[in-house]
């Protein structure tokens, strides 16, 4: 009797994990399709913007909305030169076509991720402050 129960549990677990694996695979394929679709749309938008359509200038707030980040992040990226930005009359402005092209994954600067501080670098920063 115990062997029969173990076998049923084993079969149920095997079926569960096979189903979970298939579901994860299906979700990954859906995400990949959506990513490729968005990338193609952004590329087309950037190309359209370059082909004689009037240039549209964006404010910090508009650029933040377009890139789905905070305005503080936009200010930081612009100041550090990590994104295409133009200081005009003391304010940052952004060409929509440049942001669309920059937004493409292969064009984006890979240093946008937060720097990791090791224990050693943290100690040297503390010593430098003294």
C-alpha positions as a Python dict, from the first residue, in 0.01 Angstrom:
ca = {
    (1, 'X'): (0, 0, 0),
    (2, 'X'): (280, 244, 84),
    (3, 'X'): (451, 170, -249),
    (4, 'X'): (131, 253, -438),
    (5, 'X'): (99, 587, -256),
    (6, 'X'): (463, 671, -317),
    (7, 'X'): (423, 591, -685),
    (8, 'X'): (114, 811, -716),
    (9, 'X'): (288, 1098, -536),
    (10, 'X'): (595, 1053, -752),
    (11, 'X'): (385, 1058, -1071),
    (12, 'X'): (192, 1362, -951),
    (13, 'X'): (515, 1551, -877),
    (14, 'X'): (663, 1451, -1211),
    (15, 'X'): (351, 1578, -1391),
    (16, 'X'): (354, 1898, -1185),
    (17, 'X'): (717, 1978, -1267),
    (18, 'X'): (670, 1899, -1636),
    (19, 'X'): (370, 2133, -1646),
    (20, 'X'): (558, 2405, -1458),
    (21, 'X'): (854, 2374, -1694),
    (22, 'X'): (625, 2402, -1999),
    (23, 'X'): (447, 2704, -1849),
    (24, 'X'): (780, 2876, -1780),
    (25, 'X'): (893, 2806, -2135),
    (26, 'X'): (568, 2945, -2278),
    (27, 'X'): (598, 3263, -2067),
    (28, 'X'): (959, 3310, -2176),
    (29, 'X'): (859, 3281, -2542),
    (30, 'X'): (577, 3533, -2496),
    (31, 'X'): (818, 3776, -2325),
    (32, 'X'): (1074, 3731, -2603),
    (33, 'X'): (813, 3796, -2871),
    (34, 'X'): (697, 4111, -2691),
    (35, 'X'): (1057, 4230, -2648),
    (36, 'X'): (1132, 4179, -3019),
    (37, 'X'): (811, 4358, -3115),
    (38, 'X'): (890, 4660, -2894),
    (39, 'X'): (1249, 4674, -3020),
    (40, 'X'): (1129, 4672, -3382),
    (41, 'X'): (874, 4946, -3305),
    (42, 'X'): (1139, 5165, -3138),
    (43, 'X'): (1376, 5113, -3426),
    (44, 'X'): (1104, 5209, -3675),
    (45, 'X'): (1012, 5517, -3470),
    (46, 'X'): (1376, 5627, -3462),
    (47, 'X'): (1408, 5573, -3837),
    (48, 'X'): (1087, 5769, -3905),
    (49, 'X'): (1210, 6052, -3687),
    (50, 'X'): (1533, 6068, -3887),
    (51, 'X'): (1360, 6066, -4227),
    (52, 'X'): (1251, 6426, -4249),
    (53, 'X'): (989, 6439, -3980),
    (54, 'X'): (1022, 6756, -3772),
    (55, 'X'): (1235, 6713, -3463),
    (56, 'X'): (1045, 6708, -3137),
    (57, 'X'): (1217, 6842, -2827),
    (58, 'X'): (1123, 6685, -2493),
    (59, 'X'): (1143, 6823, -2141),
    (60, 'X'): (1293, 6628, -1851),
    (61, 'X'): (945, 6522, -1743),
    (62, 'X'): (853, 6402, -2094),
    (63, 'X'): (1183, 6215, -2130),
    (64, 'X'): (1128, 6048, -1792),
    (65, 'X'): (779, 5938, -1895),
    (66, 'X'): (907, 5807, -2228),
    (67, 'X'): (1188, 5607, -2065),
    (68, 'X'): (977, 5508, -1764),
    (69, 'X'): (1227, 5637, -1508),
    (70, 'X'): (1219, 5919, -1254),
    (71, 'X'): (1306, 6277, -1340),
    (72, 'X'): (1596, 6249, -1093),
    (73, 'X'): (1738, 5962, -1303),
    (74, 'X'): (1707, 6174, -1619),
    (75, 'X'): (1895, 6461, -1451),
    (76, 'X'): (2168, 6223, -1333),
    (77, 'X'): (2209, 6054, -1673),
    (78, 'X'): (2213, 6389, -1857),
    (79, 'X'): (2467, 6543, -1618),
    (80, 'X'): (2695, 6237, -1642),
    (81, 'X'): (2665, 6221, -2021),
    (82, 'X'): (2504, 5877, -2016),
    (83, 'X'): (2223, 5978, -2249),
    (84, 'X'): (2181, 6218, -2541),
    (85, 'X'): (2092, 6552, -2383),
    (86, 'X'): (2122, 6919, -2472),
    (87, 'X'): (2146, 7205, -2220),
    (88, 'X'): (1931, 7484, -2363),
    (89, 'X'): (1890, 7808, -2170),
    (90, 'X'): (1997, 7637, -1848),
    (91, 'X'): (1753, 7346, -1885),
    (92, 'X'): (1800, 6996, -2022),
    (93, 'X'): (1620, 6918, -2347),
    (94, 'X'): (1612, 6594, -2543),
    (95, 'X'): (1549, 6518, -2908),
    (96, 'X'): (1283, 6250, -2930),
    (97, 'X'): (1460, 6080, -3222),
    (98, 'X'): (1787, 6058, -3027),
    (99, 'X'): (1613, 5909, -2725),
    (100, 'X'): (1428, 5656, -2939),
    (101, 'X'): (1753, 5545, -3097),
    (102, 'X'): (1938, 5548, -2764),
    (103, 'X'): (1660, 5346, -2604),
    (104, 'X'): (1738, 5051, -2832),
    (105, 'X'): (1913, 4784, -2624),
    (106, 'X'): (2218, 4755, -2851),
    (107, 'X'): (2273, 5134, -2844),
    (108, 'X'): (2237, 5190, -2470),
    (109, 'X'): (2543, 5249, -2256),
    (110, 'X'): (2605, 4943, -2042),
    (111, 'X'): (2725, 5153, -1749),
    (112, 'X'): (2376, 5259, -1650),
    (113, 'X'): (2359, 4996, -1380),
    (114, 'X'): (2445, 5106, -1029),
    (115, 'X'): (2815, 5056, -947),
    (116, 'X'): (2886, 4786, -695),
    (117, 'X'): (3103, 4883, -402),
    (118, 'X'): (3330, 4623, -256),
    (119, 'X'): (3425, 4625, 109),
    (120, 'X'): (3772, 4747, 10),
    (121, 'X'): (3637, 5038, -199),
    (122, 'X'): (3403, 5132, 86),
    (123, 'X'): (3695, 5139, 331),
    (124, 'X'): (3898, 5359, 97),
    (125, 'X'): (3602, 5600, 66),
    (126, 'X'): (3572, 5619, 445),
    (127, 'X'): (3946, 5685, 481),
    (128, 'X'): (3931, 5955, 212),
    (129, 'X'): (3663, 6140, 407),
    (130, 'X'): (3882, 6165, 720),
}
